[in-house]
Amino acid sequence: MDFRRQMTFWVAALVVFVAVLWLLHDILLPFVVGMAIAYLLDPLAKRLQKLGIGRITATLIIVASFLLVFVVLILLIVPVLAGQLWALIGKLPEYVTRLQAMMADPSQPWLRKIVGEGLAEANSSVGNLVAQGAGWITTFLKSLWSGGQALVSIFSLVIVTPVVAFYLLYDWDHMIKTVDHWVPVHHRDTVRALAREIDVALSGFVRGQSAVCLILGVYYTIGLTVTGLNFGLLIGMASGLLTFIPYVGSMTGLVIGASVALAQFWPNATPVLVVVGVFLVGQFLEGYVLSPRLVGRSIGLHPVWLIFALFAFGYLFGFVGLLIAVPLSAALGVLARFALRQYLASPFYSGIPEADADDGAARGRKHS
């Protein structure tokens, strides 16, 4: 009966959490971002405290420095990225037409075999479709930027997020102690162990993968820009950002970068091969150097599970769902492994009644 009551309580709590998240996801963005910033910067605040700096002073220094760096990056990079994005959208129909002309060229039969006969012959229809799609995307982005909801979201991110991050970072240890005090005493050790395991998985992935994204983003940007690829800054930074989803960022960047390189450089194959080589080297660095050292292999977040969580939470809760997908998938993974361990140690799995198992264990300890 106690187990049933616990299951009923946790299922009800999960239902309430999902319902509240679904109802309020339109206004949760600055709070979720602020909480993520506070979680990521809490270790730095603790290090400053060890140096003799008070918590509130350390919090002010960290938040102010973070905002300064963020604003400088936004002012320097966003205008360039926006210009390259508009230019890429405008060039997209031309690039698609070139690629289709290459695929229809009888002197390039190998390319036709790779991409298929149907795509090579769908010249005008696909080109027109891409042109219409590019125009629709441009109109949509302009309307989104000029819409009141977008302005409110930007205002909330700029104004509310730093305030939320400051207060959460300042009160982080106090909040953890308060939540720990709410846990039933006889379950406290188990909950603490699970919380530590969740924290190890989450911090190991988020902080490590963020470092991987930053390093690969800089590498892709420099490598593609040096090769002379059009929109190298945009493609490189997008590839680095998408690397947060293992294997997805590098593969997406490879497809887009190779397509742009073919449309731009062909029939000169050397720069096309150099662009492909940049991404292949990046994948090697990600898989064999950066991820093993910075992320580790024991965090318990399988790439397939992570991709599914991002798609599922993004579909259900929008952009807020994308932000909470990683922490929730890490927590659910830890809880699932804990439930599996409990099941494997249960009499239901072993077929031995609990009393008999306890007697056998006691007799074994007595004989030993």
C-alpha positions as CSV (number, residue, x, y, z in Angstrom):
1,M,0.0,0.0,0.0
2,D,2.9,2.4,0.8
3,F,4.4,1.7,-2.6
4,R,1.0,2.4,-4.3
5,R,0.7,5.7,-2.4
6,Q,4.1,6.7,-3.5
7,M,3.5,5.8,-7.1
8,T,0.1,7.7,-7.1
9,F,1.8,10.7,-5.6
10,W,4.7,10.8,-8.1
11,V,2.4,10.2,-11.1
12,A,0.1,12.9,-9.9
13,A,3.0,15.3,-9.5
14,L,4.3,14.5,-13.0
15,V,0.8,15.2,-14.5
16,V,0.6,18.5,-12.7
17,F,4.1,19.5,-13.8
18,V,3.4,18.7,-17.4
19,A,0.1,20.5,-17.3
20,V,1.6,23.6,-15.8
21,L,4.5,23.5,-18.2
22,W,2.1,23.2,-21.2
23,L,-0.2,26.0,-19.9
24,L,2.6,28.5,-19.1
25,H,5.3,27.6,-21.7
26,D,4.7,30.9,-23.5
27,I,5.9,33.0,-20.6
28,L,8.5,30.6,-19.1
29,L,11.4,31.4,-21.5
30,P,13.2,34.1,-19.4
31,F,12.8,32.0,-16.2
32,V,14.1,28.8,-17.8
33,V,17.0,30.7,-19.4
34,G,17.8,32.4,-16.1
35,M,17.7,29.1,-14.2
36,A,20.1,27.6,-16.8
37,I,22.5,30.5,-16.5
38,A,22.4,30.2,-12.7
39,Y,23.1,26.5,-12.8
40,L,26.0,26.8,-15.2
41,L,27.6,29.7,-13.3
42,D,27.1,28.3,-9.7
43,P,30.5,26.5,-9.7
44,L,32.2,29.7,-10.6
45,A,30.4,31.5,-7.7
46,K,31.6,28.8,-5.3
47,R,35.2,29.2,-6.5
48,L,35.0,33.0,-5.9
49,Q,33.6,32.3,-2.4
50,K,36.6,30.1,-1.7
51,L,38.8,33.1,-2.5
52,G,37.1,35.1,0.2
53,I,34.6,37.0,-1.9
54,G,31.0,37.2,-0.5
55,R,28.2,35.4,-2.3
56,I,26.4,38.6,-3.3
57,T,29.6,40.3,-4.6
58,A,30.6,37.1,-6.5
59,T,27.1,37.0,-8.0
60,L,27.2,40.6,-9.1
61,I,30.7,40.1,-10.7
62,I,29.6,36.9,-12.5
63,V,26.3,38.2,-13.9
64,A,27.7,41.6,-14.9
65,S,30.7,39.9,-16.7
66,F,28.4,37.4,-18.4
67,L,26.0,40.2,-19.6
68,L,28.9,42.3,-20.9
69,V,30.4,39.5,-22.9
70,F,27.0,38.5,-24.2
71,V,26.1,42.0,-25.3
72,V,29.5,42.5,-27.0
73,L,29.1,39.3,-28.9
74,I,25.5,40.1,-29.9
75,L,26.5,43.6,-31.2
76,L,29.5,42.2,-33.1
77,I,28.2,38.9,-34.5
78,V,24.4,39.2,-34.9
79,P,24.4,41.9,-37.7
80,V,26.9,39.9,-39.7
81,L,25.0,36.6,-39.2
82,A,21.7,38.3,-40.1
83,G,23.2,39.7,-43.3
84,Q,24.6,36.4,-44.3
85,L,21.2,34.7,-43.6
86,W,19.3,37.1,-45.8
87,A,21.9,36.7,-48.5
88,L,21.8,32.9,-48.3
89,I,18.0,32.9,-48.5
90,G,18.3,35.1,-51.6
91,K,20.9,32.8,-53.2
92,L,19.1,29.6,-52.4
93,P,17.1,29.3,-55.6
94,E,20.2,30.0,-57.7
95,Y,22.2,27.4,-55.8
96,V,19.5,24.8,-56.2
97,T,19.3,25.5,-60.0
98,R,23.1,25.1,-60.3
99,L,23.1,21.8,-58.4
100,Q,20.2,20.4,-60.5
101,A,22.0,21.5,-63.7
102,M,25.1,19.6,-62.5
103,M,23.0,16.5,-61.8
104,A,21.4,16.7,-65.2
105,D,24.8,17.1,-67.0
106,P,25.5,13.9,-69.0
107,S,29.2,14.3,-68.4
108,Q,28.6,13.8,-64.7
109,P,26.9,10.4,-64.5
110,W,28.4,9.6,-61.2
111,L,26.6,12.5,-59.6
112,R,23.3,11.4,-61.1
113,K,23.8,7.9,-59.6
114,I,24.5,9.3,-56.2
115,V,21.5,11.6,-55.9
116,G,19.1,9.6,-58.0
117,E,17.4,10.0,-61.3
118,G,14.2,11.6,-60.0
119,L,15.9,14.6,-58.3
120,A,18.1,15.2,-61.3
121,E,15.1,15.5,-63.6
122,A,13.0,17.6,-61.3
123,N,14.7,20.8,-62.4
124,S,12.2,23.5,-62.8
125,S,9.6,22.3,-60.3
126,V,12.1,22.0,-57.4
127,G,13.7,25.3,-58.3
128,N,10.4,27.1,-58.3
129,L,9.4,25.4,-55.0
130,V,12.7,26.5,-53.4
131,A,12.2,30.0,-54.7
132,Q,8.7,30.2,-53.2
133,G,9.9,28.7,-50.0
134,A,12.7,31.2,-49.7
135,G,10.3,34.1,-50.3
136,W,7.9,32.7,-47.7
137,I,10.7,32.3,-45.1
138,T,11.9,35.8,-45.7
139,T,8.4,37.2,-45.3
140,F,7.8,35.1,-42.2
141,L,11.0,36.2,-40.5
142,K,10.3,39.9,-41.2
143,S,6.7,39.6,-39.8
144,L,8.0,37.7,-36.8
145,W,10.6,40.4,-36.1
146,S,8.1,43.2,-36.4
147,G,5.4,41.4,-34.4
148,G,4.6,42.5,-30.9
149,Q,5.1,39.1,-29.4
150,A,8.6,38.9,-30.7
151,L,9.4,42.3,-29.2
152,V,7.9,41.2,-25.8
153,S,10.0,38.0,-25.9
154,I,13.2,40.0,-26.6
155,F,12.4,42.5,-23.9
156,S,11.7,39.7,-21.4
157,L,15.0,38.0,-22.3
158,V,17.0,41.2,-22.0
159,I,15.4,42.5,-18.8
160,V,13.9,39.6,-16.9
161,T,16.5,36.9,-17.5
162,P,19.4,38.7,-15.8
163,V,17.3,39.5,-12.8
164,V,16.1,35.9,-12.5
165,A,19.7,34.6,-13.0
166,F,21.0,37.0,-10.3
167,Y,18.5,36.0,-7.6
168,L,18.7,32.3,-8.4
169,L,22.5,32.3,-8.4
170,Y,22.6,34.2,-5.1
171,D,20.1,31.9,-3.4
172,W,21.1,28.7,-5.1
173,D,22.6,26.9,-2.1
174,H,19.7,28.1,0.1
175,M,17.2,26.7,-2.4
176,I,18.9,23.3,-2.5
177,K,18.9,23.1,1.3
178,T,15.2,24.0,1.4
179,V,14.2,21.4,-1.2
180,D,16.4,18.8,0.6
181,H,14.5,19.6,3.9
182,W,11.2,18.8,2.2
183,V,12.3,15.3,1.3
184,P,10.9,12.6,3.7
185,V,13.6,11.6,6.2
186,H,13.5,7.9,5.5
187,H,13.9,8.6,1.7
188,R,16.5,11.4,2.0
189,D,19.6,9.4,1.4
190,T,18.2,7.8,-1.7
191,V,16.9,11.1,-3.1
192,R,20.3,12.7,-2.4
193,A,22.1,10.0,-4.2
194,L,19.8,10.3,-7.2
195,A,20.2,14.1,-7.2
196,R,23.9,13.8,-7.2
197,E,23.8,11.3,-10.1
198,I,21.5,13.6,-12.1
199,D,23.8,16.6,-11.4
200,V,26.8,14.6,-12.6
201,A,25.1,13.6,-15.8
202,L,23.6,17.0,-16.5
203,S,26.6,19.1,-15.6
204,G,29.0,16.7,-17.4
205,F,26.9,16.9,-20.6
206,V,25.8,20.6,-20.6
207,R,29.1,22.1,-19.6
208,G,31.2,19.7,-21.6
209,Q,29.1,19.8,-24.7
210,S,28.9,23.6,-24.5
211,A,32.7,23.7,-24.6
212,V,32.7,21.3,-27.6
213,C,30.2,23.5,-29.4
214,L,32.3,26.6,-28.8
215,I,35.5,24.9,-30.0
216,L,34.0,23.4,-33.1
217,G,32.1,26.6,-33.9
218,V,35.3,28.5,-33.9
219,Y,37.1,25.8,-35.9
220,Y,34.3,25.5,-38.6
221,T,34.0,29.2,-38.9
222,I,37.8,29.8,-39.4
223,G,38.2,26.7,-41.7
224,L,35.3,27.6,-43.9
225,T,36.2,31.2,-44.1
226,V,39.8,30.5,-45.0
227,T,38.6,28.2,-47.9
228,G,36.6,31.2,-49.3
229,L,33.2,29.5,-48.9
230,N,30.3,31.9,-49.2
231,F,28.4,32.3,-45.8
232,G,31.3,30.5,-44.1
233,L,30.7,32.4,-40.8
234,L,26.9,31.5,-40.8
235,I,27.4,27.8,-41.7
236,G,30.4,27.4,-39.3
237,M,28.6,28.9,-36.3
238,A,25.4,27.1,-37.0
239,S,27.3,23.8,-37.3
240,G,29.0,24.4,-34.0
241,L,25.7,25.3,-32.3
242,L,24.0,22.2,-33.7
243,T,26.8,20.1,-32.3
244,F,25.0,20.3,-29.0
245,I,23.0,17.4,-30.5
246,P,25.8,14.8,-31.0
247,Y,26.5,13.9,-34.6
248,V,23.6,16.1,-35.9
249,G,25.5,19.4,-36.1
250,S,28.5,18.0,-38.0
251,M,26.4,16.1,-40.5
252,T,24.1,19.0,-41.1
253,G,27.0,21.3,-41.6
254,L,28.6,18.8,-44.0
255,V,25.6,18.6,-46.2
256,I,24.9,22.3,-46.3
257,G,28.6,23.2,-46.7
258,A,29.3,20.7,-49.4
259,S,26.1,21.8,-51.3
260,V,27.1,25.5,-51.2
261,A,30.7,24.5,-52.1
262,L,29.5,22.6,-55.2
263,A,27.3,25.4,-56.3
264,Q,30.0,28.0,-55.8
265,F,33.3,26.3,-56.9
266,W,32.3,23.6,-59.4
267,P,34.0,22.4,-61.7
268,N,37.0,23.2,-59.5
269,A,36.9,20.2,-57.2
270,T,39.8,21.2,-54.9
271,P,38.0,23.7,-52.7
272,V,35.0,21.4,-52.5
273,L,37.2,18.6,-51.2
274,V,38.8,21.1,-48.8
275,V,35.4,22.0,-47.4
276,V,34.5,18.3,-47.0
277,G,37.8,17.8,-45.3
278,V,37.2,20.6,-42.8
279,F,34.0,18.8,-41.6
280,L,35.6,15.3,-41.6
281,V,38.4,16.6,-39.4
282,G,35.8,18.3,-37.2
283,Q,33.9,15.0,-36.8
284,F,37.2,13.3,-35.9
285,L,38.0,15.9,-33.3
286,E,34.5,15.7,-31.9
287,G,34.4,11.9,-31.6
288,Y,37.9,11.1,-30.6
289,V,39.4,14.1,-28.9
290,L,36.9,16.7,-27.6
291,S,33.9,14.6,-26.5
292,P,35.9,11.9,-24.6
293,R,37.9,14.6,-22.8
294,L,35.3,17.3,-22.1
295,V,32.0,15.3,-21.9
296,G,33.0,11.8,-21.0
297,R,31.3,8.5,-21.8
298,S,29.6,7.7,-18.5
299,I,27.0,10.5,-18.3
300,G,24.2,8.2,-19.3
301,L,22.8,10.3,-22.2
302,H,22.7,8.2,-25.3
303,P,22.6,10.4,-28.5
304,V,19.4,8.7,-29.7
305,W,17.7,9.3,-26.4
306,L,18.8,13.0,-26.5
307,I,17.6,13.5,-30.1
308,F,14.2,12.0,-29.2
309,A,13.9,14.1,-26.1
310,L,14.7,17.3,-28.1
311,F,12.2,16.5,-30.8
312,A,9.5,15.4,-28.3
313,F,9.8,18.4,-25.9
314,G,10.3,20.8,-28.7
315,Y,7.1,19.6,-30.4
316,L,5.1,19.7,-27.1
317,F,6.4,22.9,-25.5
318,G,8.1,24.9,-28.3
319,F,11.4,26.6,-27.7
320,V,11.1,26.3,-23.9
321,G,10.8,22.5,-24.5
322,L,14.1,22.5,-26.3
323,L,15.7,24.2,-23.3
324,I,14.4,21.8,-20.7
325,A,14.8,18.7,-22.9
326,V,18.4,18.0,-21.8
327,P,17.9,18.3,-18.0
328,L,14.7,16.4,-18.0
329,S,16.1,13.6,-20.2
330,A,19.1,13.4,-17.9
331,A,16.8,13.1,-14.9
332,L,14.5,10.6,-16.5
333,G,17.6,8.5,-17.6
334,V,18.9,8.4,-14.0
335,L,15.4,7.5,-12.6
336,A,15.0,4.8,-15.2
337,R,18.3,3.3,-14.3
338,F,17.4,3.4,-10.6
339,A,14.1,1.8,-11.3
340,L,15.9,-1.0,-13.3
341,R,18.3,-1.6,-10.5
342,Q,15.4,-1.9,-8.0
343,Y,13.6,-4.3,-10.3
344,L,16.7,-6.5,-10.8
345,A,17.1,-6.6,-7.0
346,S,13.4,-7.3,-6.3
347,P,11.9,-10.7,-5.4
348,F,9.6,-10.3,-8.5
349,Y,12.6,-10.6,-10.8
350,S,14.6,-13.3,-8.9
351,G,11.5,-15.4,-8.0
352,I,12.7,-15.6,-4.4
353,P,10.3,-14.3,-1.7
354,E,11.7,-11.4,0.2
355,A,11.6,-13.1,3.5
356,D,13.5,-16.2,2.1
357,A,16.0,-13.9,0.5
358,D,16.6,-12.1,3.8
359,D,17.0,-15.4,5.7
360,G,19.4,-16.8,3.1
361,A,21.5,-13.7,3.3
362,A,21.5,-13.8,7.1
363,R,22.5,-17.5,7.1
364,G,25.3,-16.7,4.6
365,R,26.6,-13.9,6.9
366,K,26.5,-16.3,9.9
367,H,28.4,-19.1,8.2
368,S,31.0,-16.7,6.9
